[in-house]
Amino acid sequence: MPSKSNTIAKEIKRAFSPHTNKLLHDHLARLAVIYEDLRIEVAAIGEEPISILDTTDKNYRRNYFLRRFIGTIIEFAEEFRFLNGLDDFELVKNRFDKIALH
């Protein structure tokens, strides 16, 4: 079953105020894109064979998305490492619950 996602629409200038840390906003936006990549990659790994993509080797697509997933996880971790170095990210983390903070 396809996973559900929520779409939130907001004017970019209202979502990311020009009066705050632009670098923080750049990396938060990148983190959102990377998260979506992870969601797609995990879904693609778990799918049953897709005939148009699995024509020569039934594991080709799974292996491809597994490799991409590993690369994307590294990007995701690197974004958090970078964000943890920004003082302004402390304001964001202060709103996390215990699970999100962990």
SELOVEX-148445 format. One record per residue (C-alpha): residue in one letter; x, y, z; chain. Coordinates in nm, 3 decimals, always signed. Each point is the difference from the previous one (the first is absolute). Example, Ala and Ser with C-alpha at 12.3 -4.5 7.8 and 13.67 -1.06 7.14 Angstrom:
! residues 2
aa=A&X=+1.230&Y=-0.450&Z=+0.780&ch=A
aa=S&X=+0.137&Y=+0.344&Z=-0.066&ch=A
! end
This chain:
! residues 102
aa=M&X=+0.000&Y=+0.000&Z=+0.000&ch=A
aa=P&X=+0.140&Y=+0.343&Z=-0.090&ch=A
aa=S&X=+0.102&Y=+0.208&Z=+0.299&ch=A
aa=K&X=-0.195&Y=+0.316&Z=+0.067&ch=A
aa=S&X=+0.158&Y=+0.341&Z=+0.009&ch=A
aa=N&X=-0.125&Y=+0.341&Z=+0.099&ch=A
aa=T&X=+0.049&Y=+0.303&Z=-0.217&ch=A
aa=I&X=+0.021&Y=+0.339&Z=+0.162&ch=A
aa=A&X=-0.008&Y=+0.304&Z=-0.227&ch=A
aa=K&X=+0.129&Y=+0.334&Z=+0.116&ch=A
aa=E&X=+0.157&Y=+0.299&Z=-0.167&ch=A
aa=I&X=+0.375&Y=-0.049&Z=+0.024&ch=A
aa=K&X=+0.054&Y=+0.352&Z=+0.137&ch=A
aa=R&X=-0.243&Y=-0.077&Z=+0.284&ch=A
aa=A&X=+0.148&Y=-0.344&Z=+0.070&ch=A
aa=F&X=+0.356&Y=+0.132&Z=+0.011&ch=A
aa=S&X=+0.019&Y=+0.353&Z=+0.135&ch=A
aa=P&X=+0.278&Y=+0.216&Z=-0.152&ch=A
aa=H&X=+0.065&Y=+0.136&Z=+0.350&ch=A
aa=T&X=+0.138&Y=-0.328&Z=+0.132&ch=A
aa=N&X=+0.289&Y=-0.229&Z=-0.085&ch=A
aa=K&X=-0.006&Y=-0.064&Z=-0.377&ch=A
aa=L&X=+0.258&Y=-0.278&Z=+0.036&ch=A
aa=L&X=-0.227&Y=-0.181&Z=+0.247&ch=A
aa=H&X=-0.293&Y=+0.027&Z=-0.240&ch=A
aa=D&X=+0.208&Y=-0.123&Z=-0.292&ch=A
aa=H&X=+0.098&Y=-0.313&Z=+0.191&ch=A
aa=L&X=-0.349&Y=-0.062&Z=+0.137&ch=A
aa=A&X=-0.136&Y=+0.017&Z=-0.356&ch=A
aa=R&X=+0.270&Y=-0.242&Z=-0.116&ch=A
aa=L&X=-0.087&Y=-0.232&Z=+0.288&ch=A
aa=A&X=-0.364&Y=-0.004&Z=-0.113&ch=A
aa=V&X=+0.105&Y=-0.098&Z=-0.354&ch=A
aa=I&X=+0.235&Y=-0.270&Z=+0.128&ch=A
aa=Y&X=-0.279&Y=-0.138&Z=+0.221&ch=A
aa=E&X=-0.226&Y=-0.030&Z=-0.304&ch=A
aa=D&X=+0.280&Y=-0.179&Z=-0.187&ch=A
aa=L&X=+0.028&Y=-0.247&Z=+0.289&ch=A
aa=R&X=-0.375&Y=-0.062&Z=-0.003&ch=A
aa=I&X=+0.004&Y=-0.074&Z=-0.374&ch=A
aa=E&X=+0.307&Y=-0.223&Z=+0.023&ch=A
aa=V&X=-0.142&Y=-0.208&Z=+0.286&ch=A
aa=A&X=-0.328&Y=-0.042&Z=-0.185&ch=A
aa=A&X=+0.181&Y=-0.105&Z=-0.319&ch=A
aa=I&X=+0.212&Y=-0.259&Z=+0.185&ch=A
aa=G&X=-0.309&Y=-0.166&Z=+0.144&ch=A
aa=E&X=-0.213&Y=-0.010&Z=-0.314&ch=A
aa=E&X=-0.077&Y=-0.323&Z=-0.175&ch=A
aa=P&X=+0.161&Y=-0.032&Z=-0.345&ch=A
aa=I&X=-0.086&Y=+0.283&Z=-0.236&ch=A
aa=S&X=+0.013&Y=-0.144&Z=-0.351&ch=A
aa=I&X=+0.114&Y=+0.315&Z=-0.180&ch=A
aa=L&X=+0.290&Y=+0.046&Z=+0.246&ch=A
aa=D&X=+0.087&Y=-0.363&Z=+0.071&ch=A
aa=T&X=+0.039&Y=-0.132&Z=-0.354&ch=A
aa=T&X=+0.343&Y=-0.164&Z=+0.026&ch=A
aa=D&X=+0.060&Y=-0.066&Z=+0.367&ch=A
aa=K&X=-0.272&Y=-0.005&Z=+0.263&ch=A
aa=N&X=+0.242&Y=+0.135&Z=+0.261&ch=A
aa=Y&X=+0.147&Y=+0.281&Z=-0.210&ch=A
aa=R&X=-0.254&Y=+0.262&Z=+0.108&ch=A
aa=R&X=+0.012&Y=-0.107&Z=+0.364&ch=A
aa=N&X=+0.380&Y=+0.012&Z=+0.003&ch=A
aa=Y&X=-0.001&Y=+0.338&Z=-0.174&ch=A
aa=F&X=-0.237&Y=+0.153&Z=+0.256&ch=A
aa=L&X=+0.185&Y=-0.167&Z=+0.286&ch=A
aa=R&X=+0.323&Y=+0.166&Z=-0.117&ch=A
aa=R&X=-0.179&Y=+0.334&Z=-0.036&ch=A
aa=F&X=-0.157&Y=-0.045&Z=+0.345&ch=A
aa=I&X=+0.344&Y=-0.048&Z=+0.157&ch=A
aa=G&X=+0.132&Y=+0.312&Z=-0.171&ch=A
aa=T&X=-0.305&Y=+0.199&Z=+0.101&ch=A
aa=I&X=+0.029&Y=-0.112&Z=+0.364&ch=A
aa=I&X=+0.355&Y=+0.134&Z=-0.001&ch=A
aa=E&X=-0.126&Y=+0.333&Z=-0.141&ch=A
aa=F&X=-0.275&Y=+0.008&Z=+0.264&ch=A
aa=A&X=+0.247&Y=-0.060&Z=+0.284&ch=A
aa=E&X=+0.235&Y=+0.265&Z=-0.141&ch=A
aa=E&X=-0.283&Y=+0.257&Z=-0.005&ch=A
aa=F&X=-0.075&Y=-0.068&Z=+0.366&ch=A
aa=R&X=+0.371&Y=+0.021&Z=+0.086&ch=A
aa=F&X=+0.012&Y=+0.339&Z=-0.171&ch=A
aa=L&X=-0.326&Y=+0.121&Z=+0.157&ch=A
aa=N&X=+0.118&Y=-0.102&Z=+0.347&ch=A
aa=G&X=+0.289&Y=+0.242&Z=-0.049&ch=A
aa=L&X=-0.233&Y=+0.298&Z=-0.051&ch=A
aa=D&X=-0.111&Y=+0.196&Z=+0.306&ch=A
aa=D&X=-0.336&Y=+0.080&Z=-0.162&ch=A
aa=F&X=-0.076&Y=-0.371&Z=-0.034&ch=A
aa=E&X=-0.022&Y=-0.015&Z=+0.382&ch=A
aa=L&X=-0.322&Y=+0.204&Z=-0.029&ch=A
aa=V&X=-0.140&Y=-0.263&Z=-0.236&ch=A
aa=K&X=+0.114&Y=-0.291&Z=+0.218&ch=A
aa=N&X=-0.163&Y=+0.157&Z=+0.306&ch=A
aa=R&X=-0.337&Y=-0.075&Z=-0.164&ch=A
aa=F&X=+0.080&Y=-0.370&Z=-0.054&ch=A
aa=D&X=-0.167&Y=-0.264&Z=+0.216&ch=A
aa=K&X=+0.217&Y=-0.273&Z=+0.157&ch=A
aa=I&X=-0.037&Y=-0.234&Z=-0.298&ch=A
aa=A&X=+0.095&Y=+0.265&Z=-0.256&ch=A
aa=L&X=+0.288&Y=+0.118&Z=+0.212&ch=A
aa=H&X=+0.136&Y=-0.354&Z=+0.026&ch=A
! end
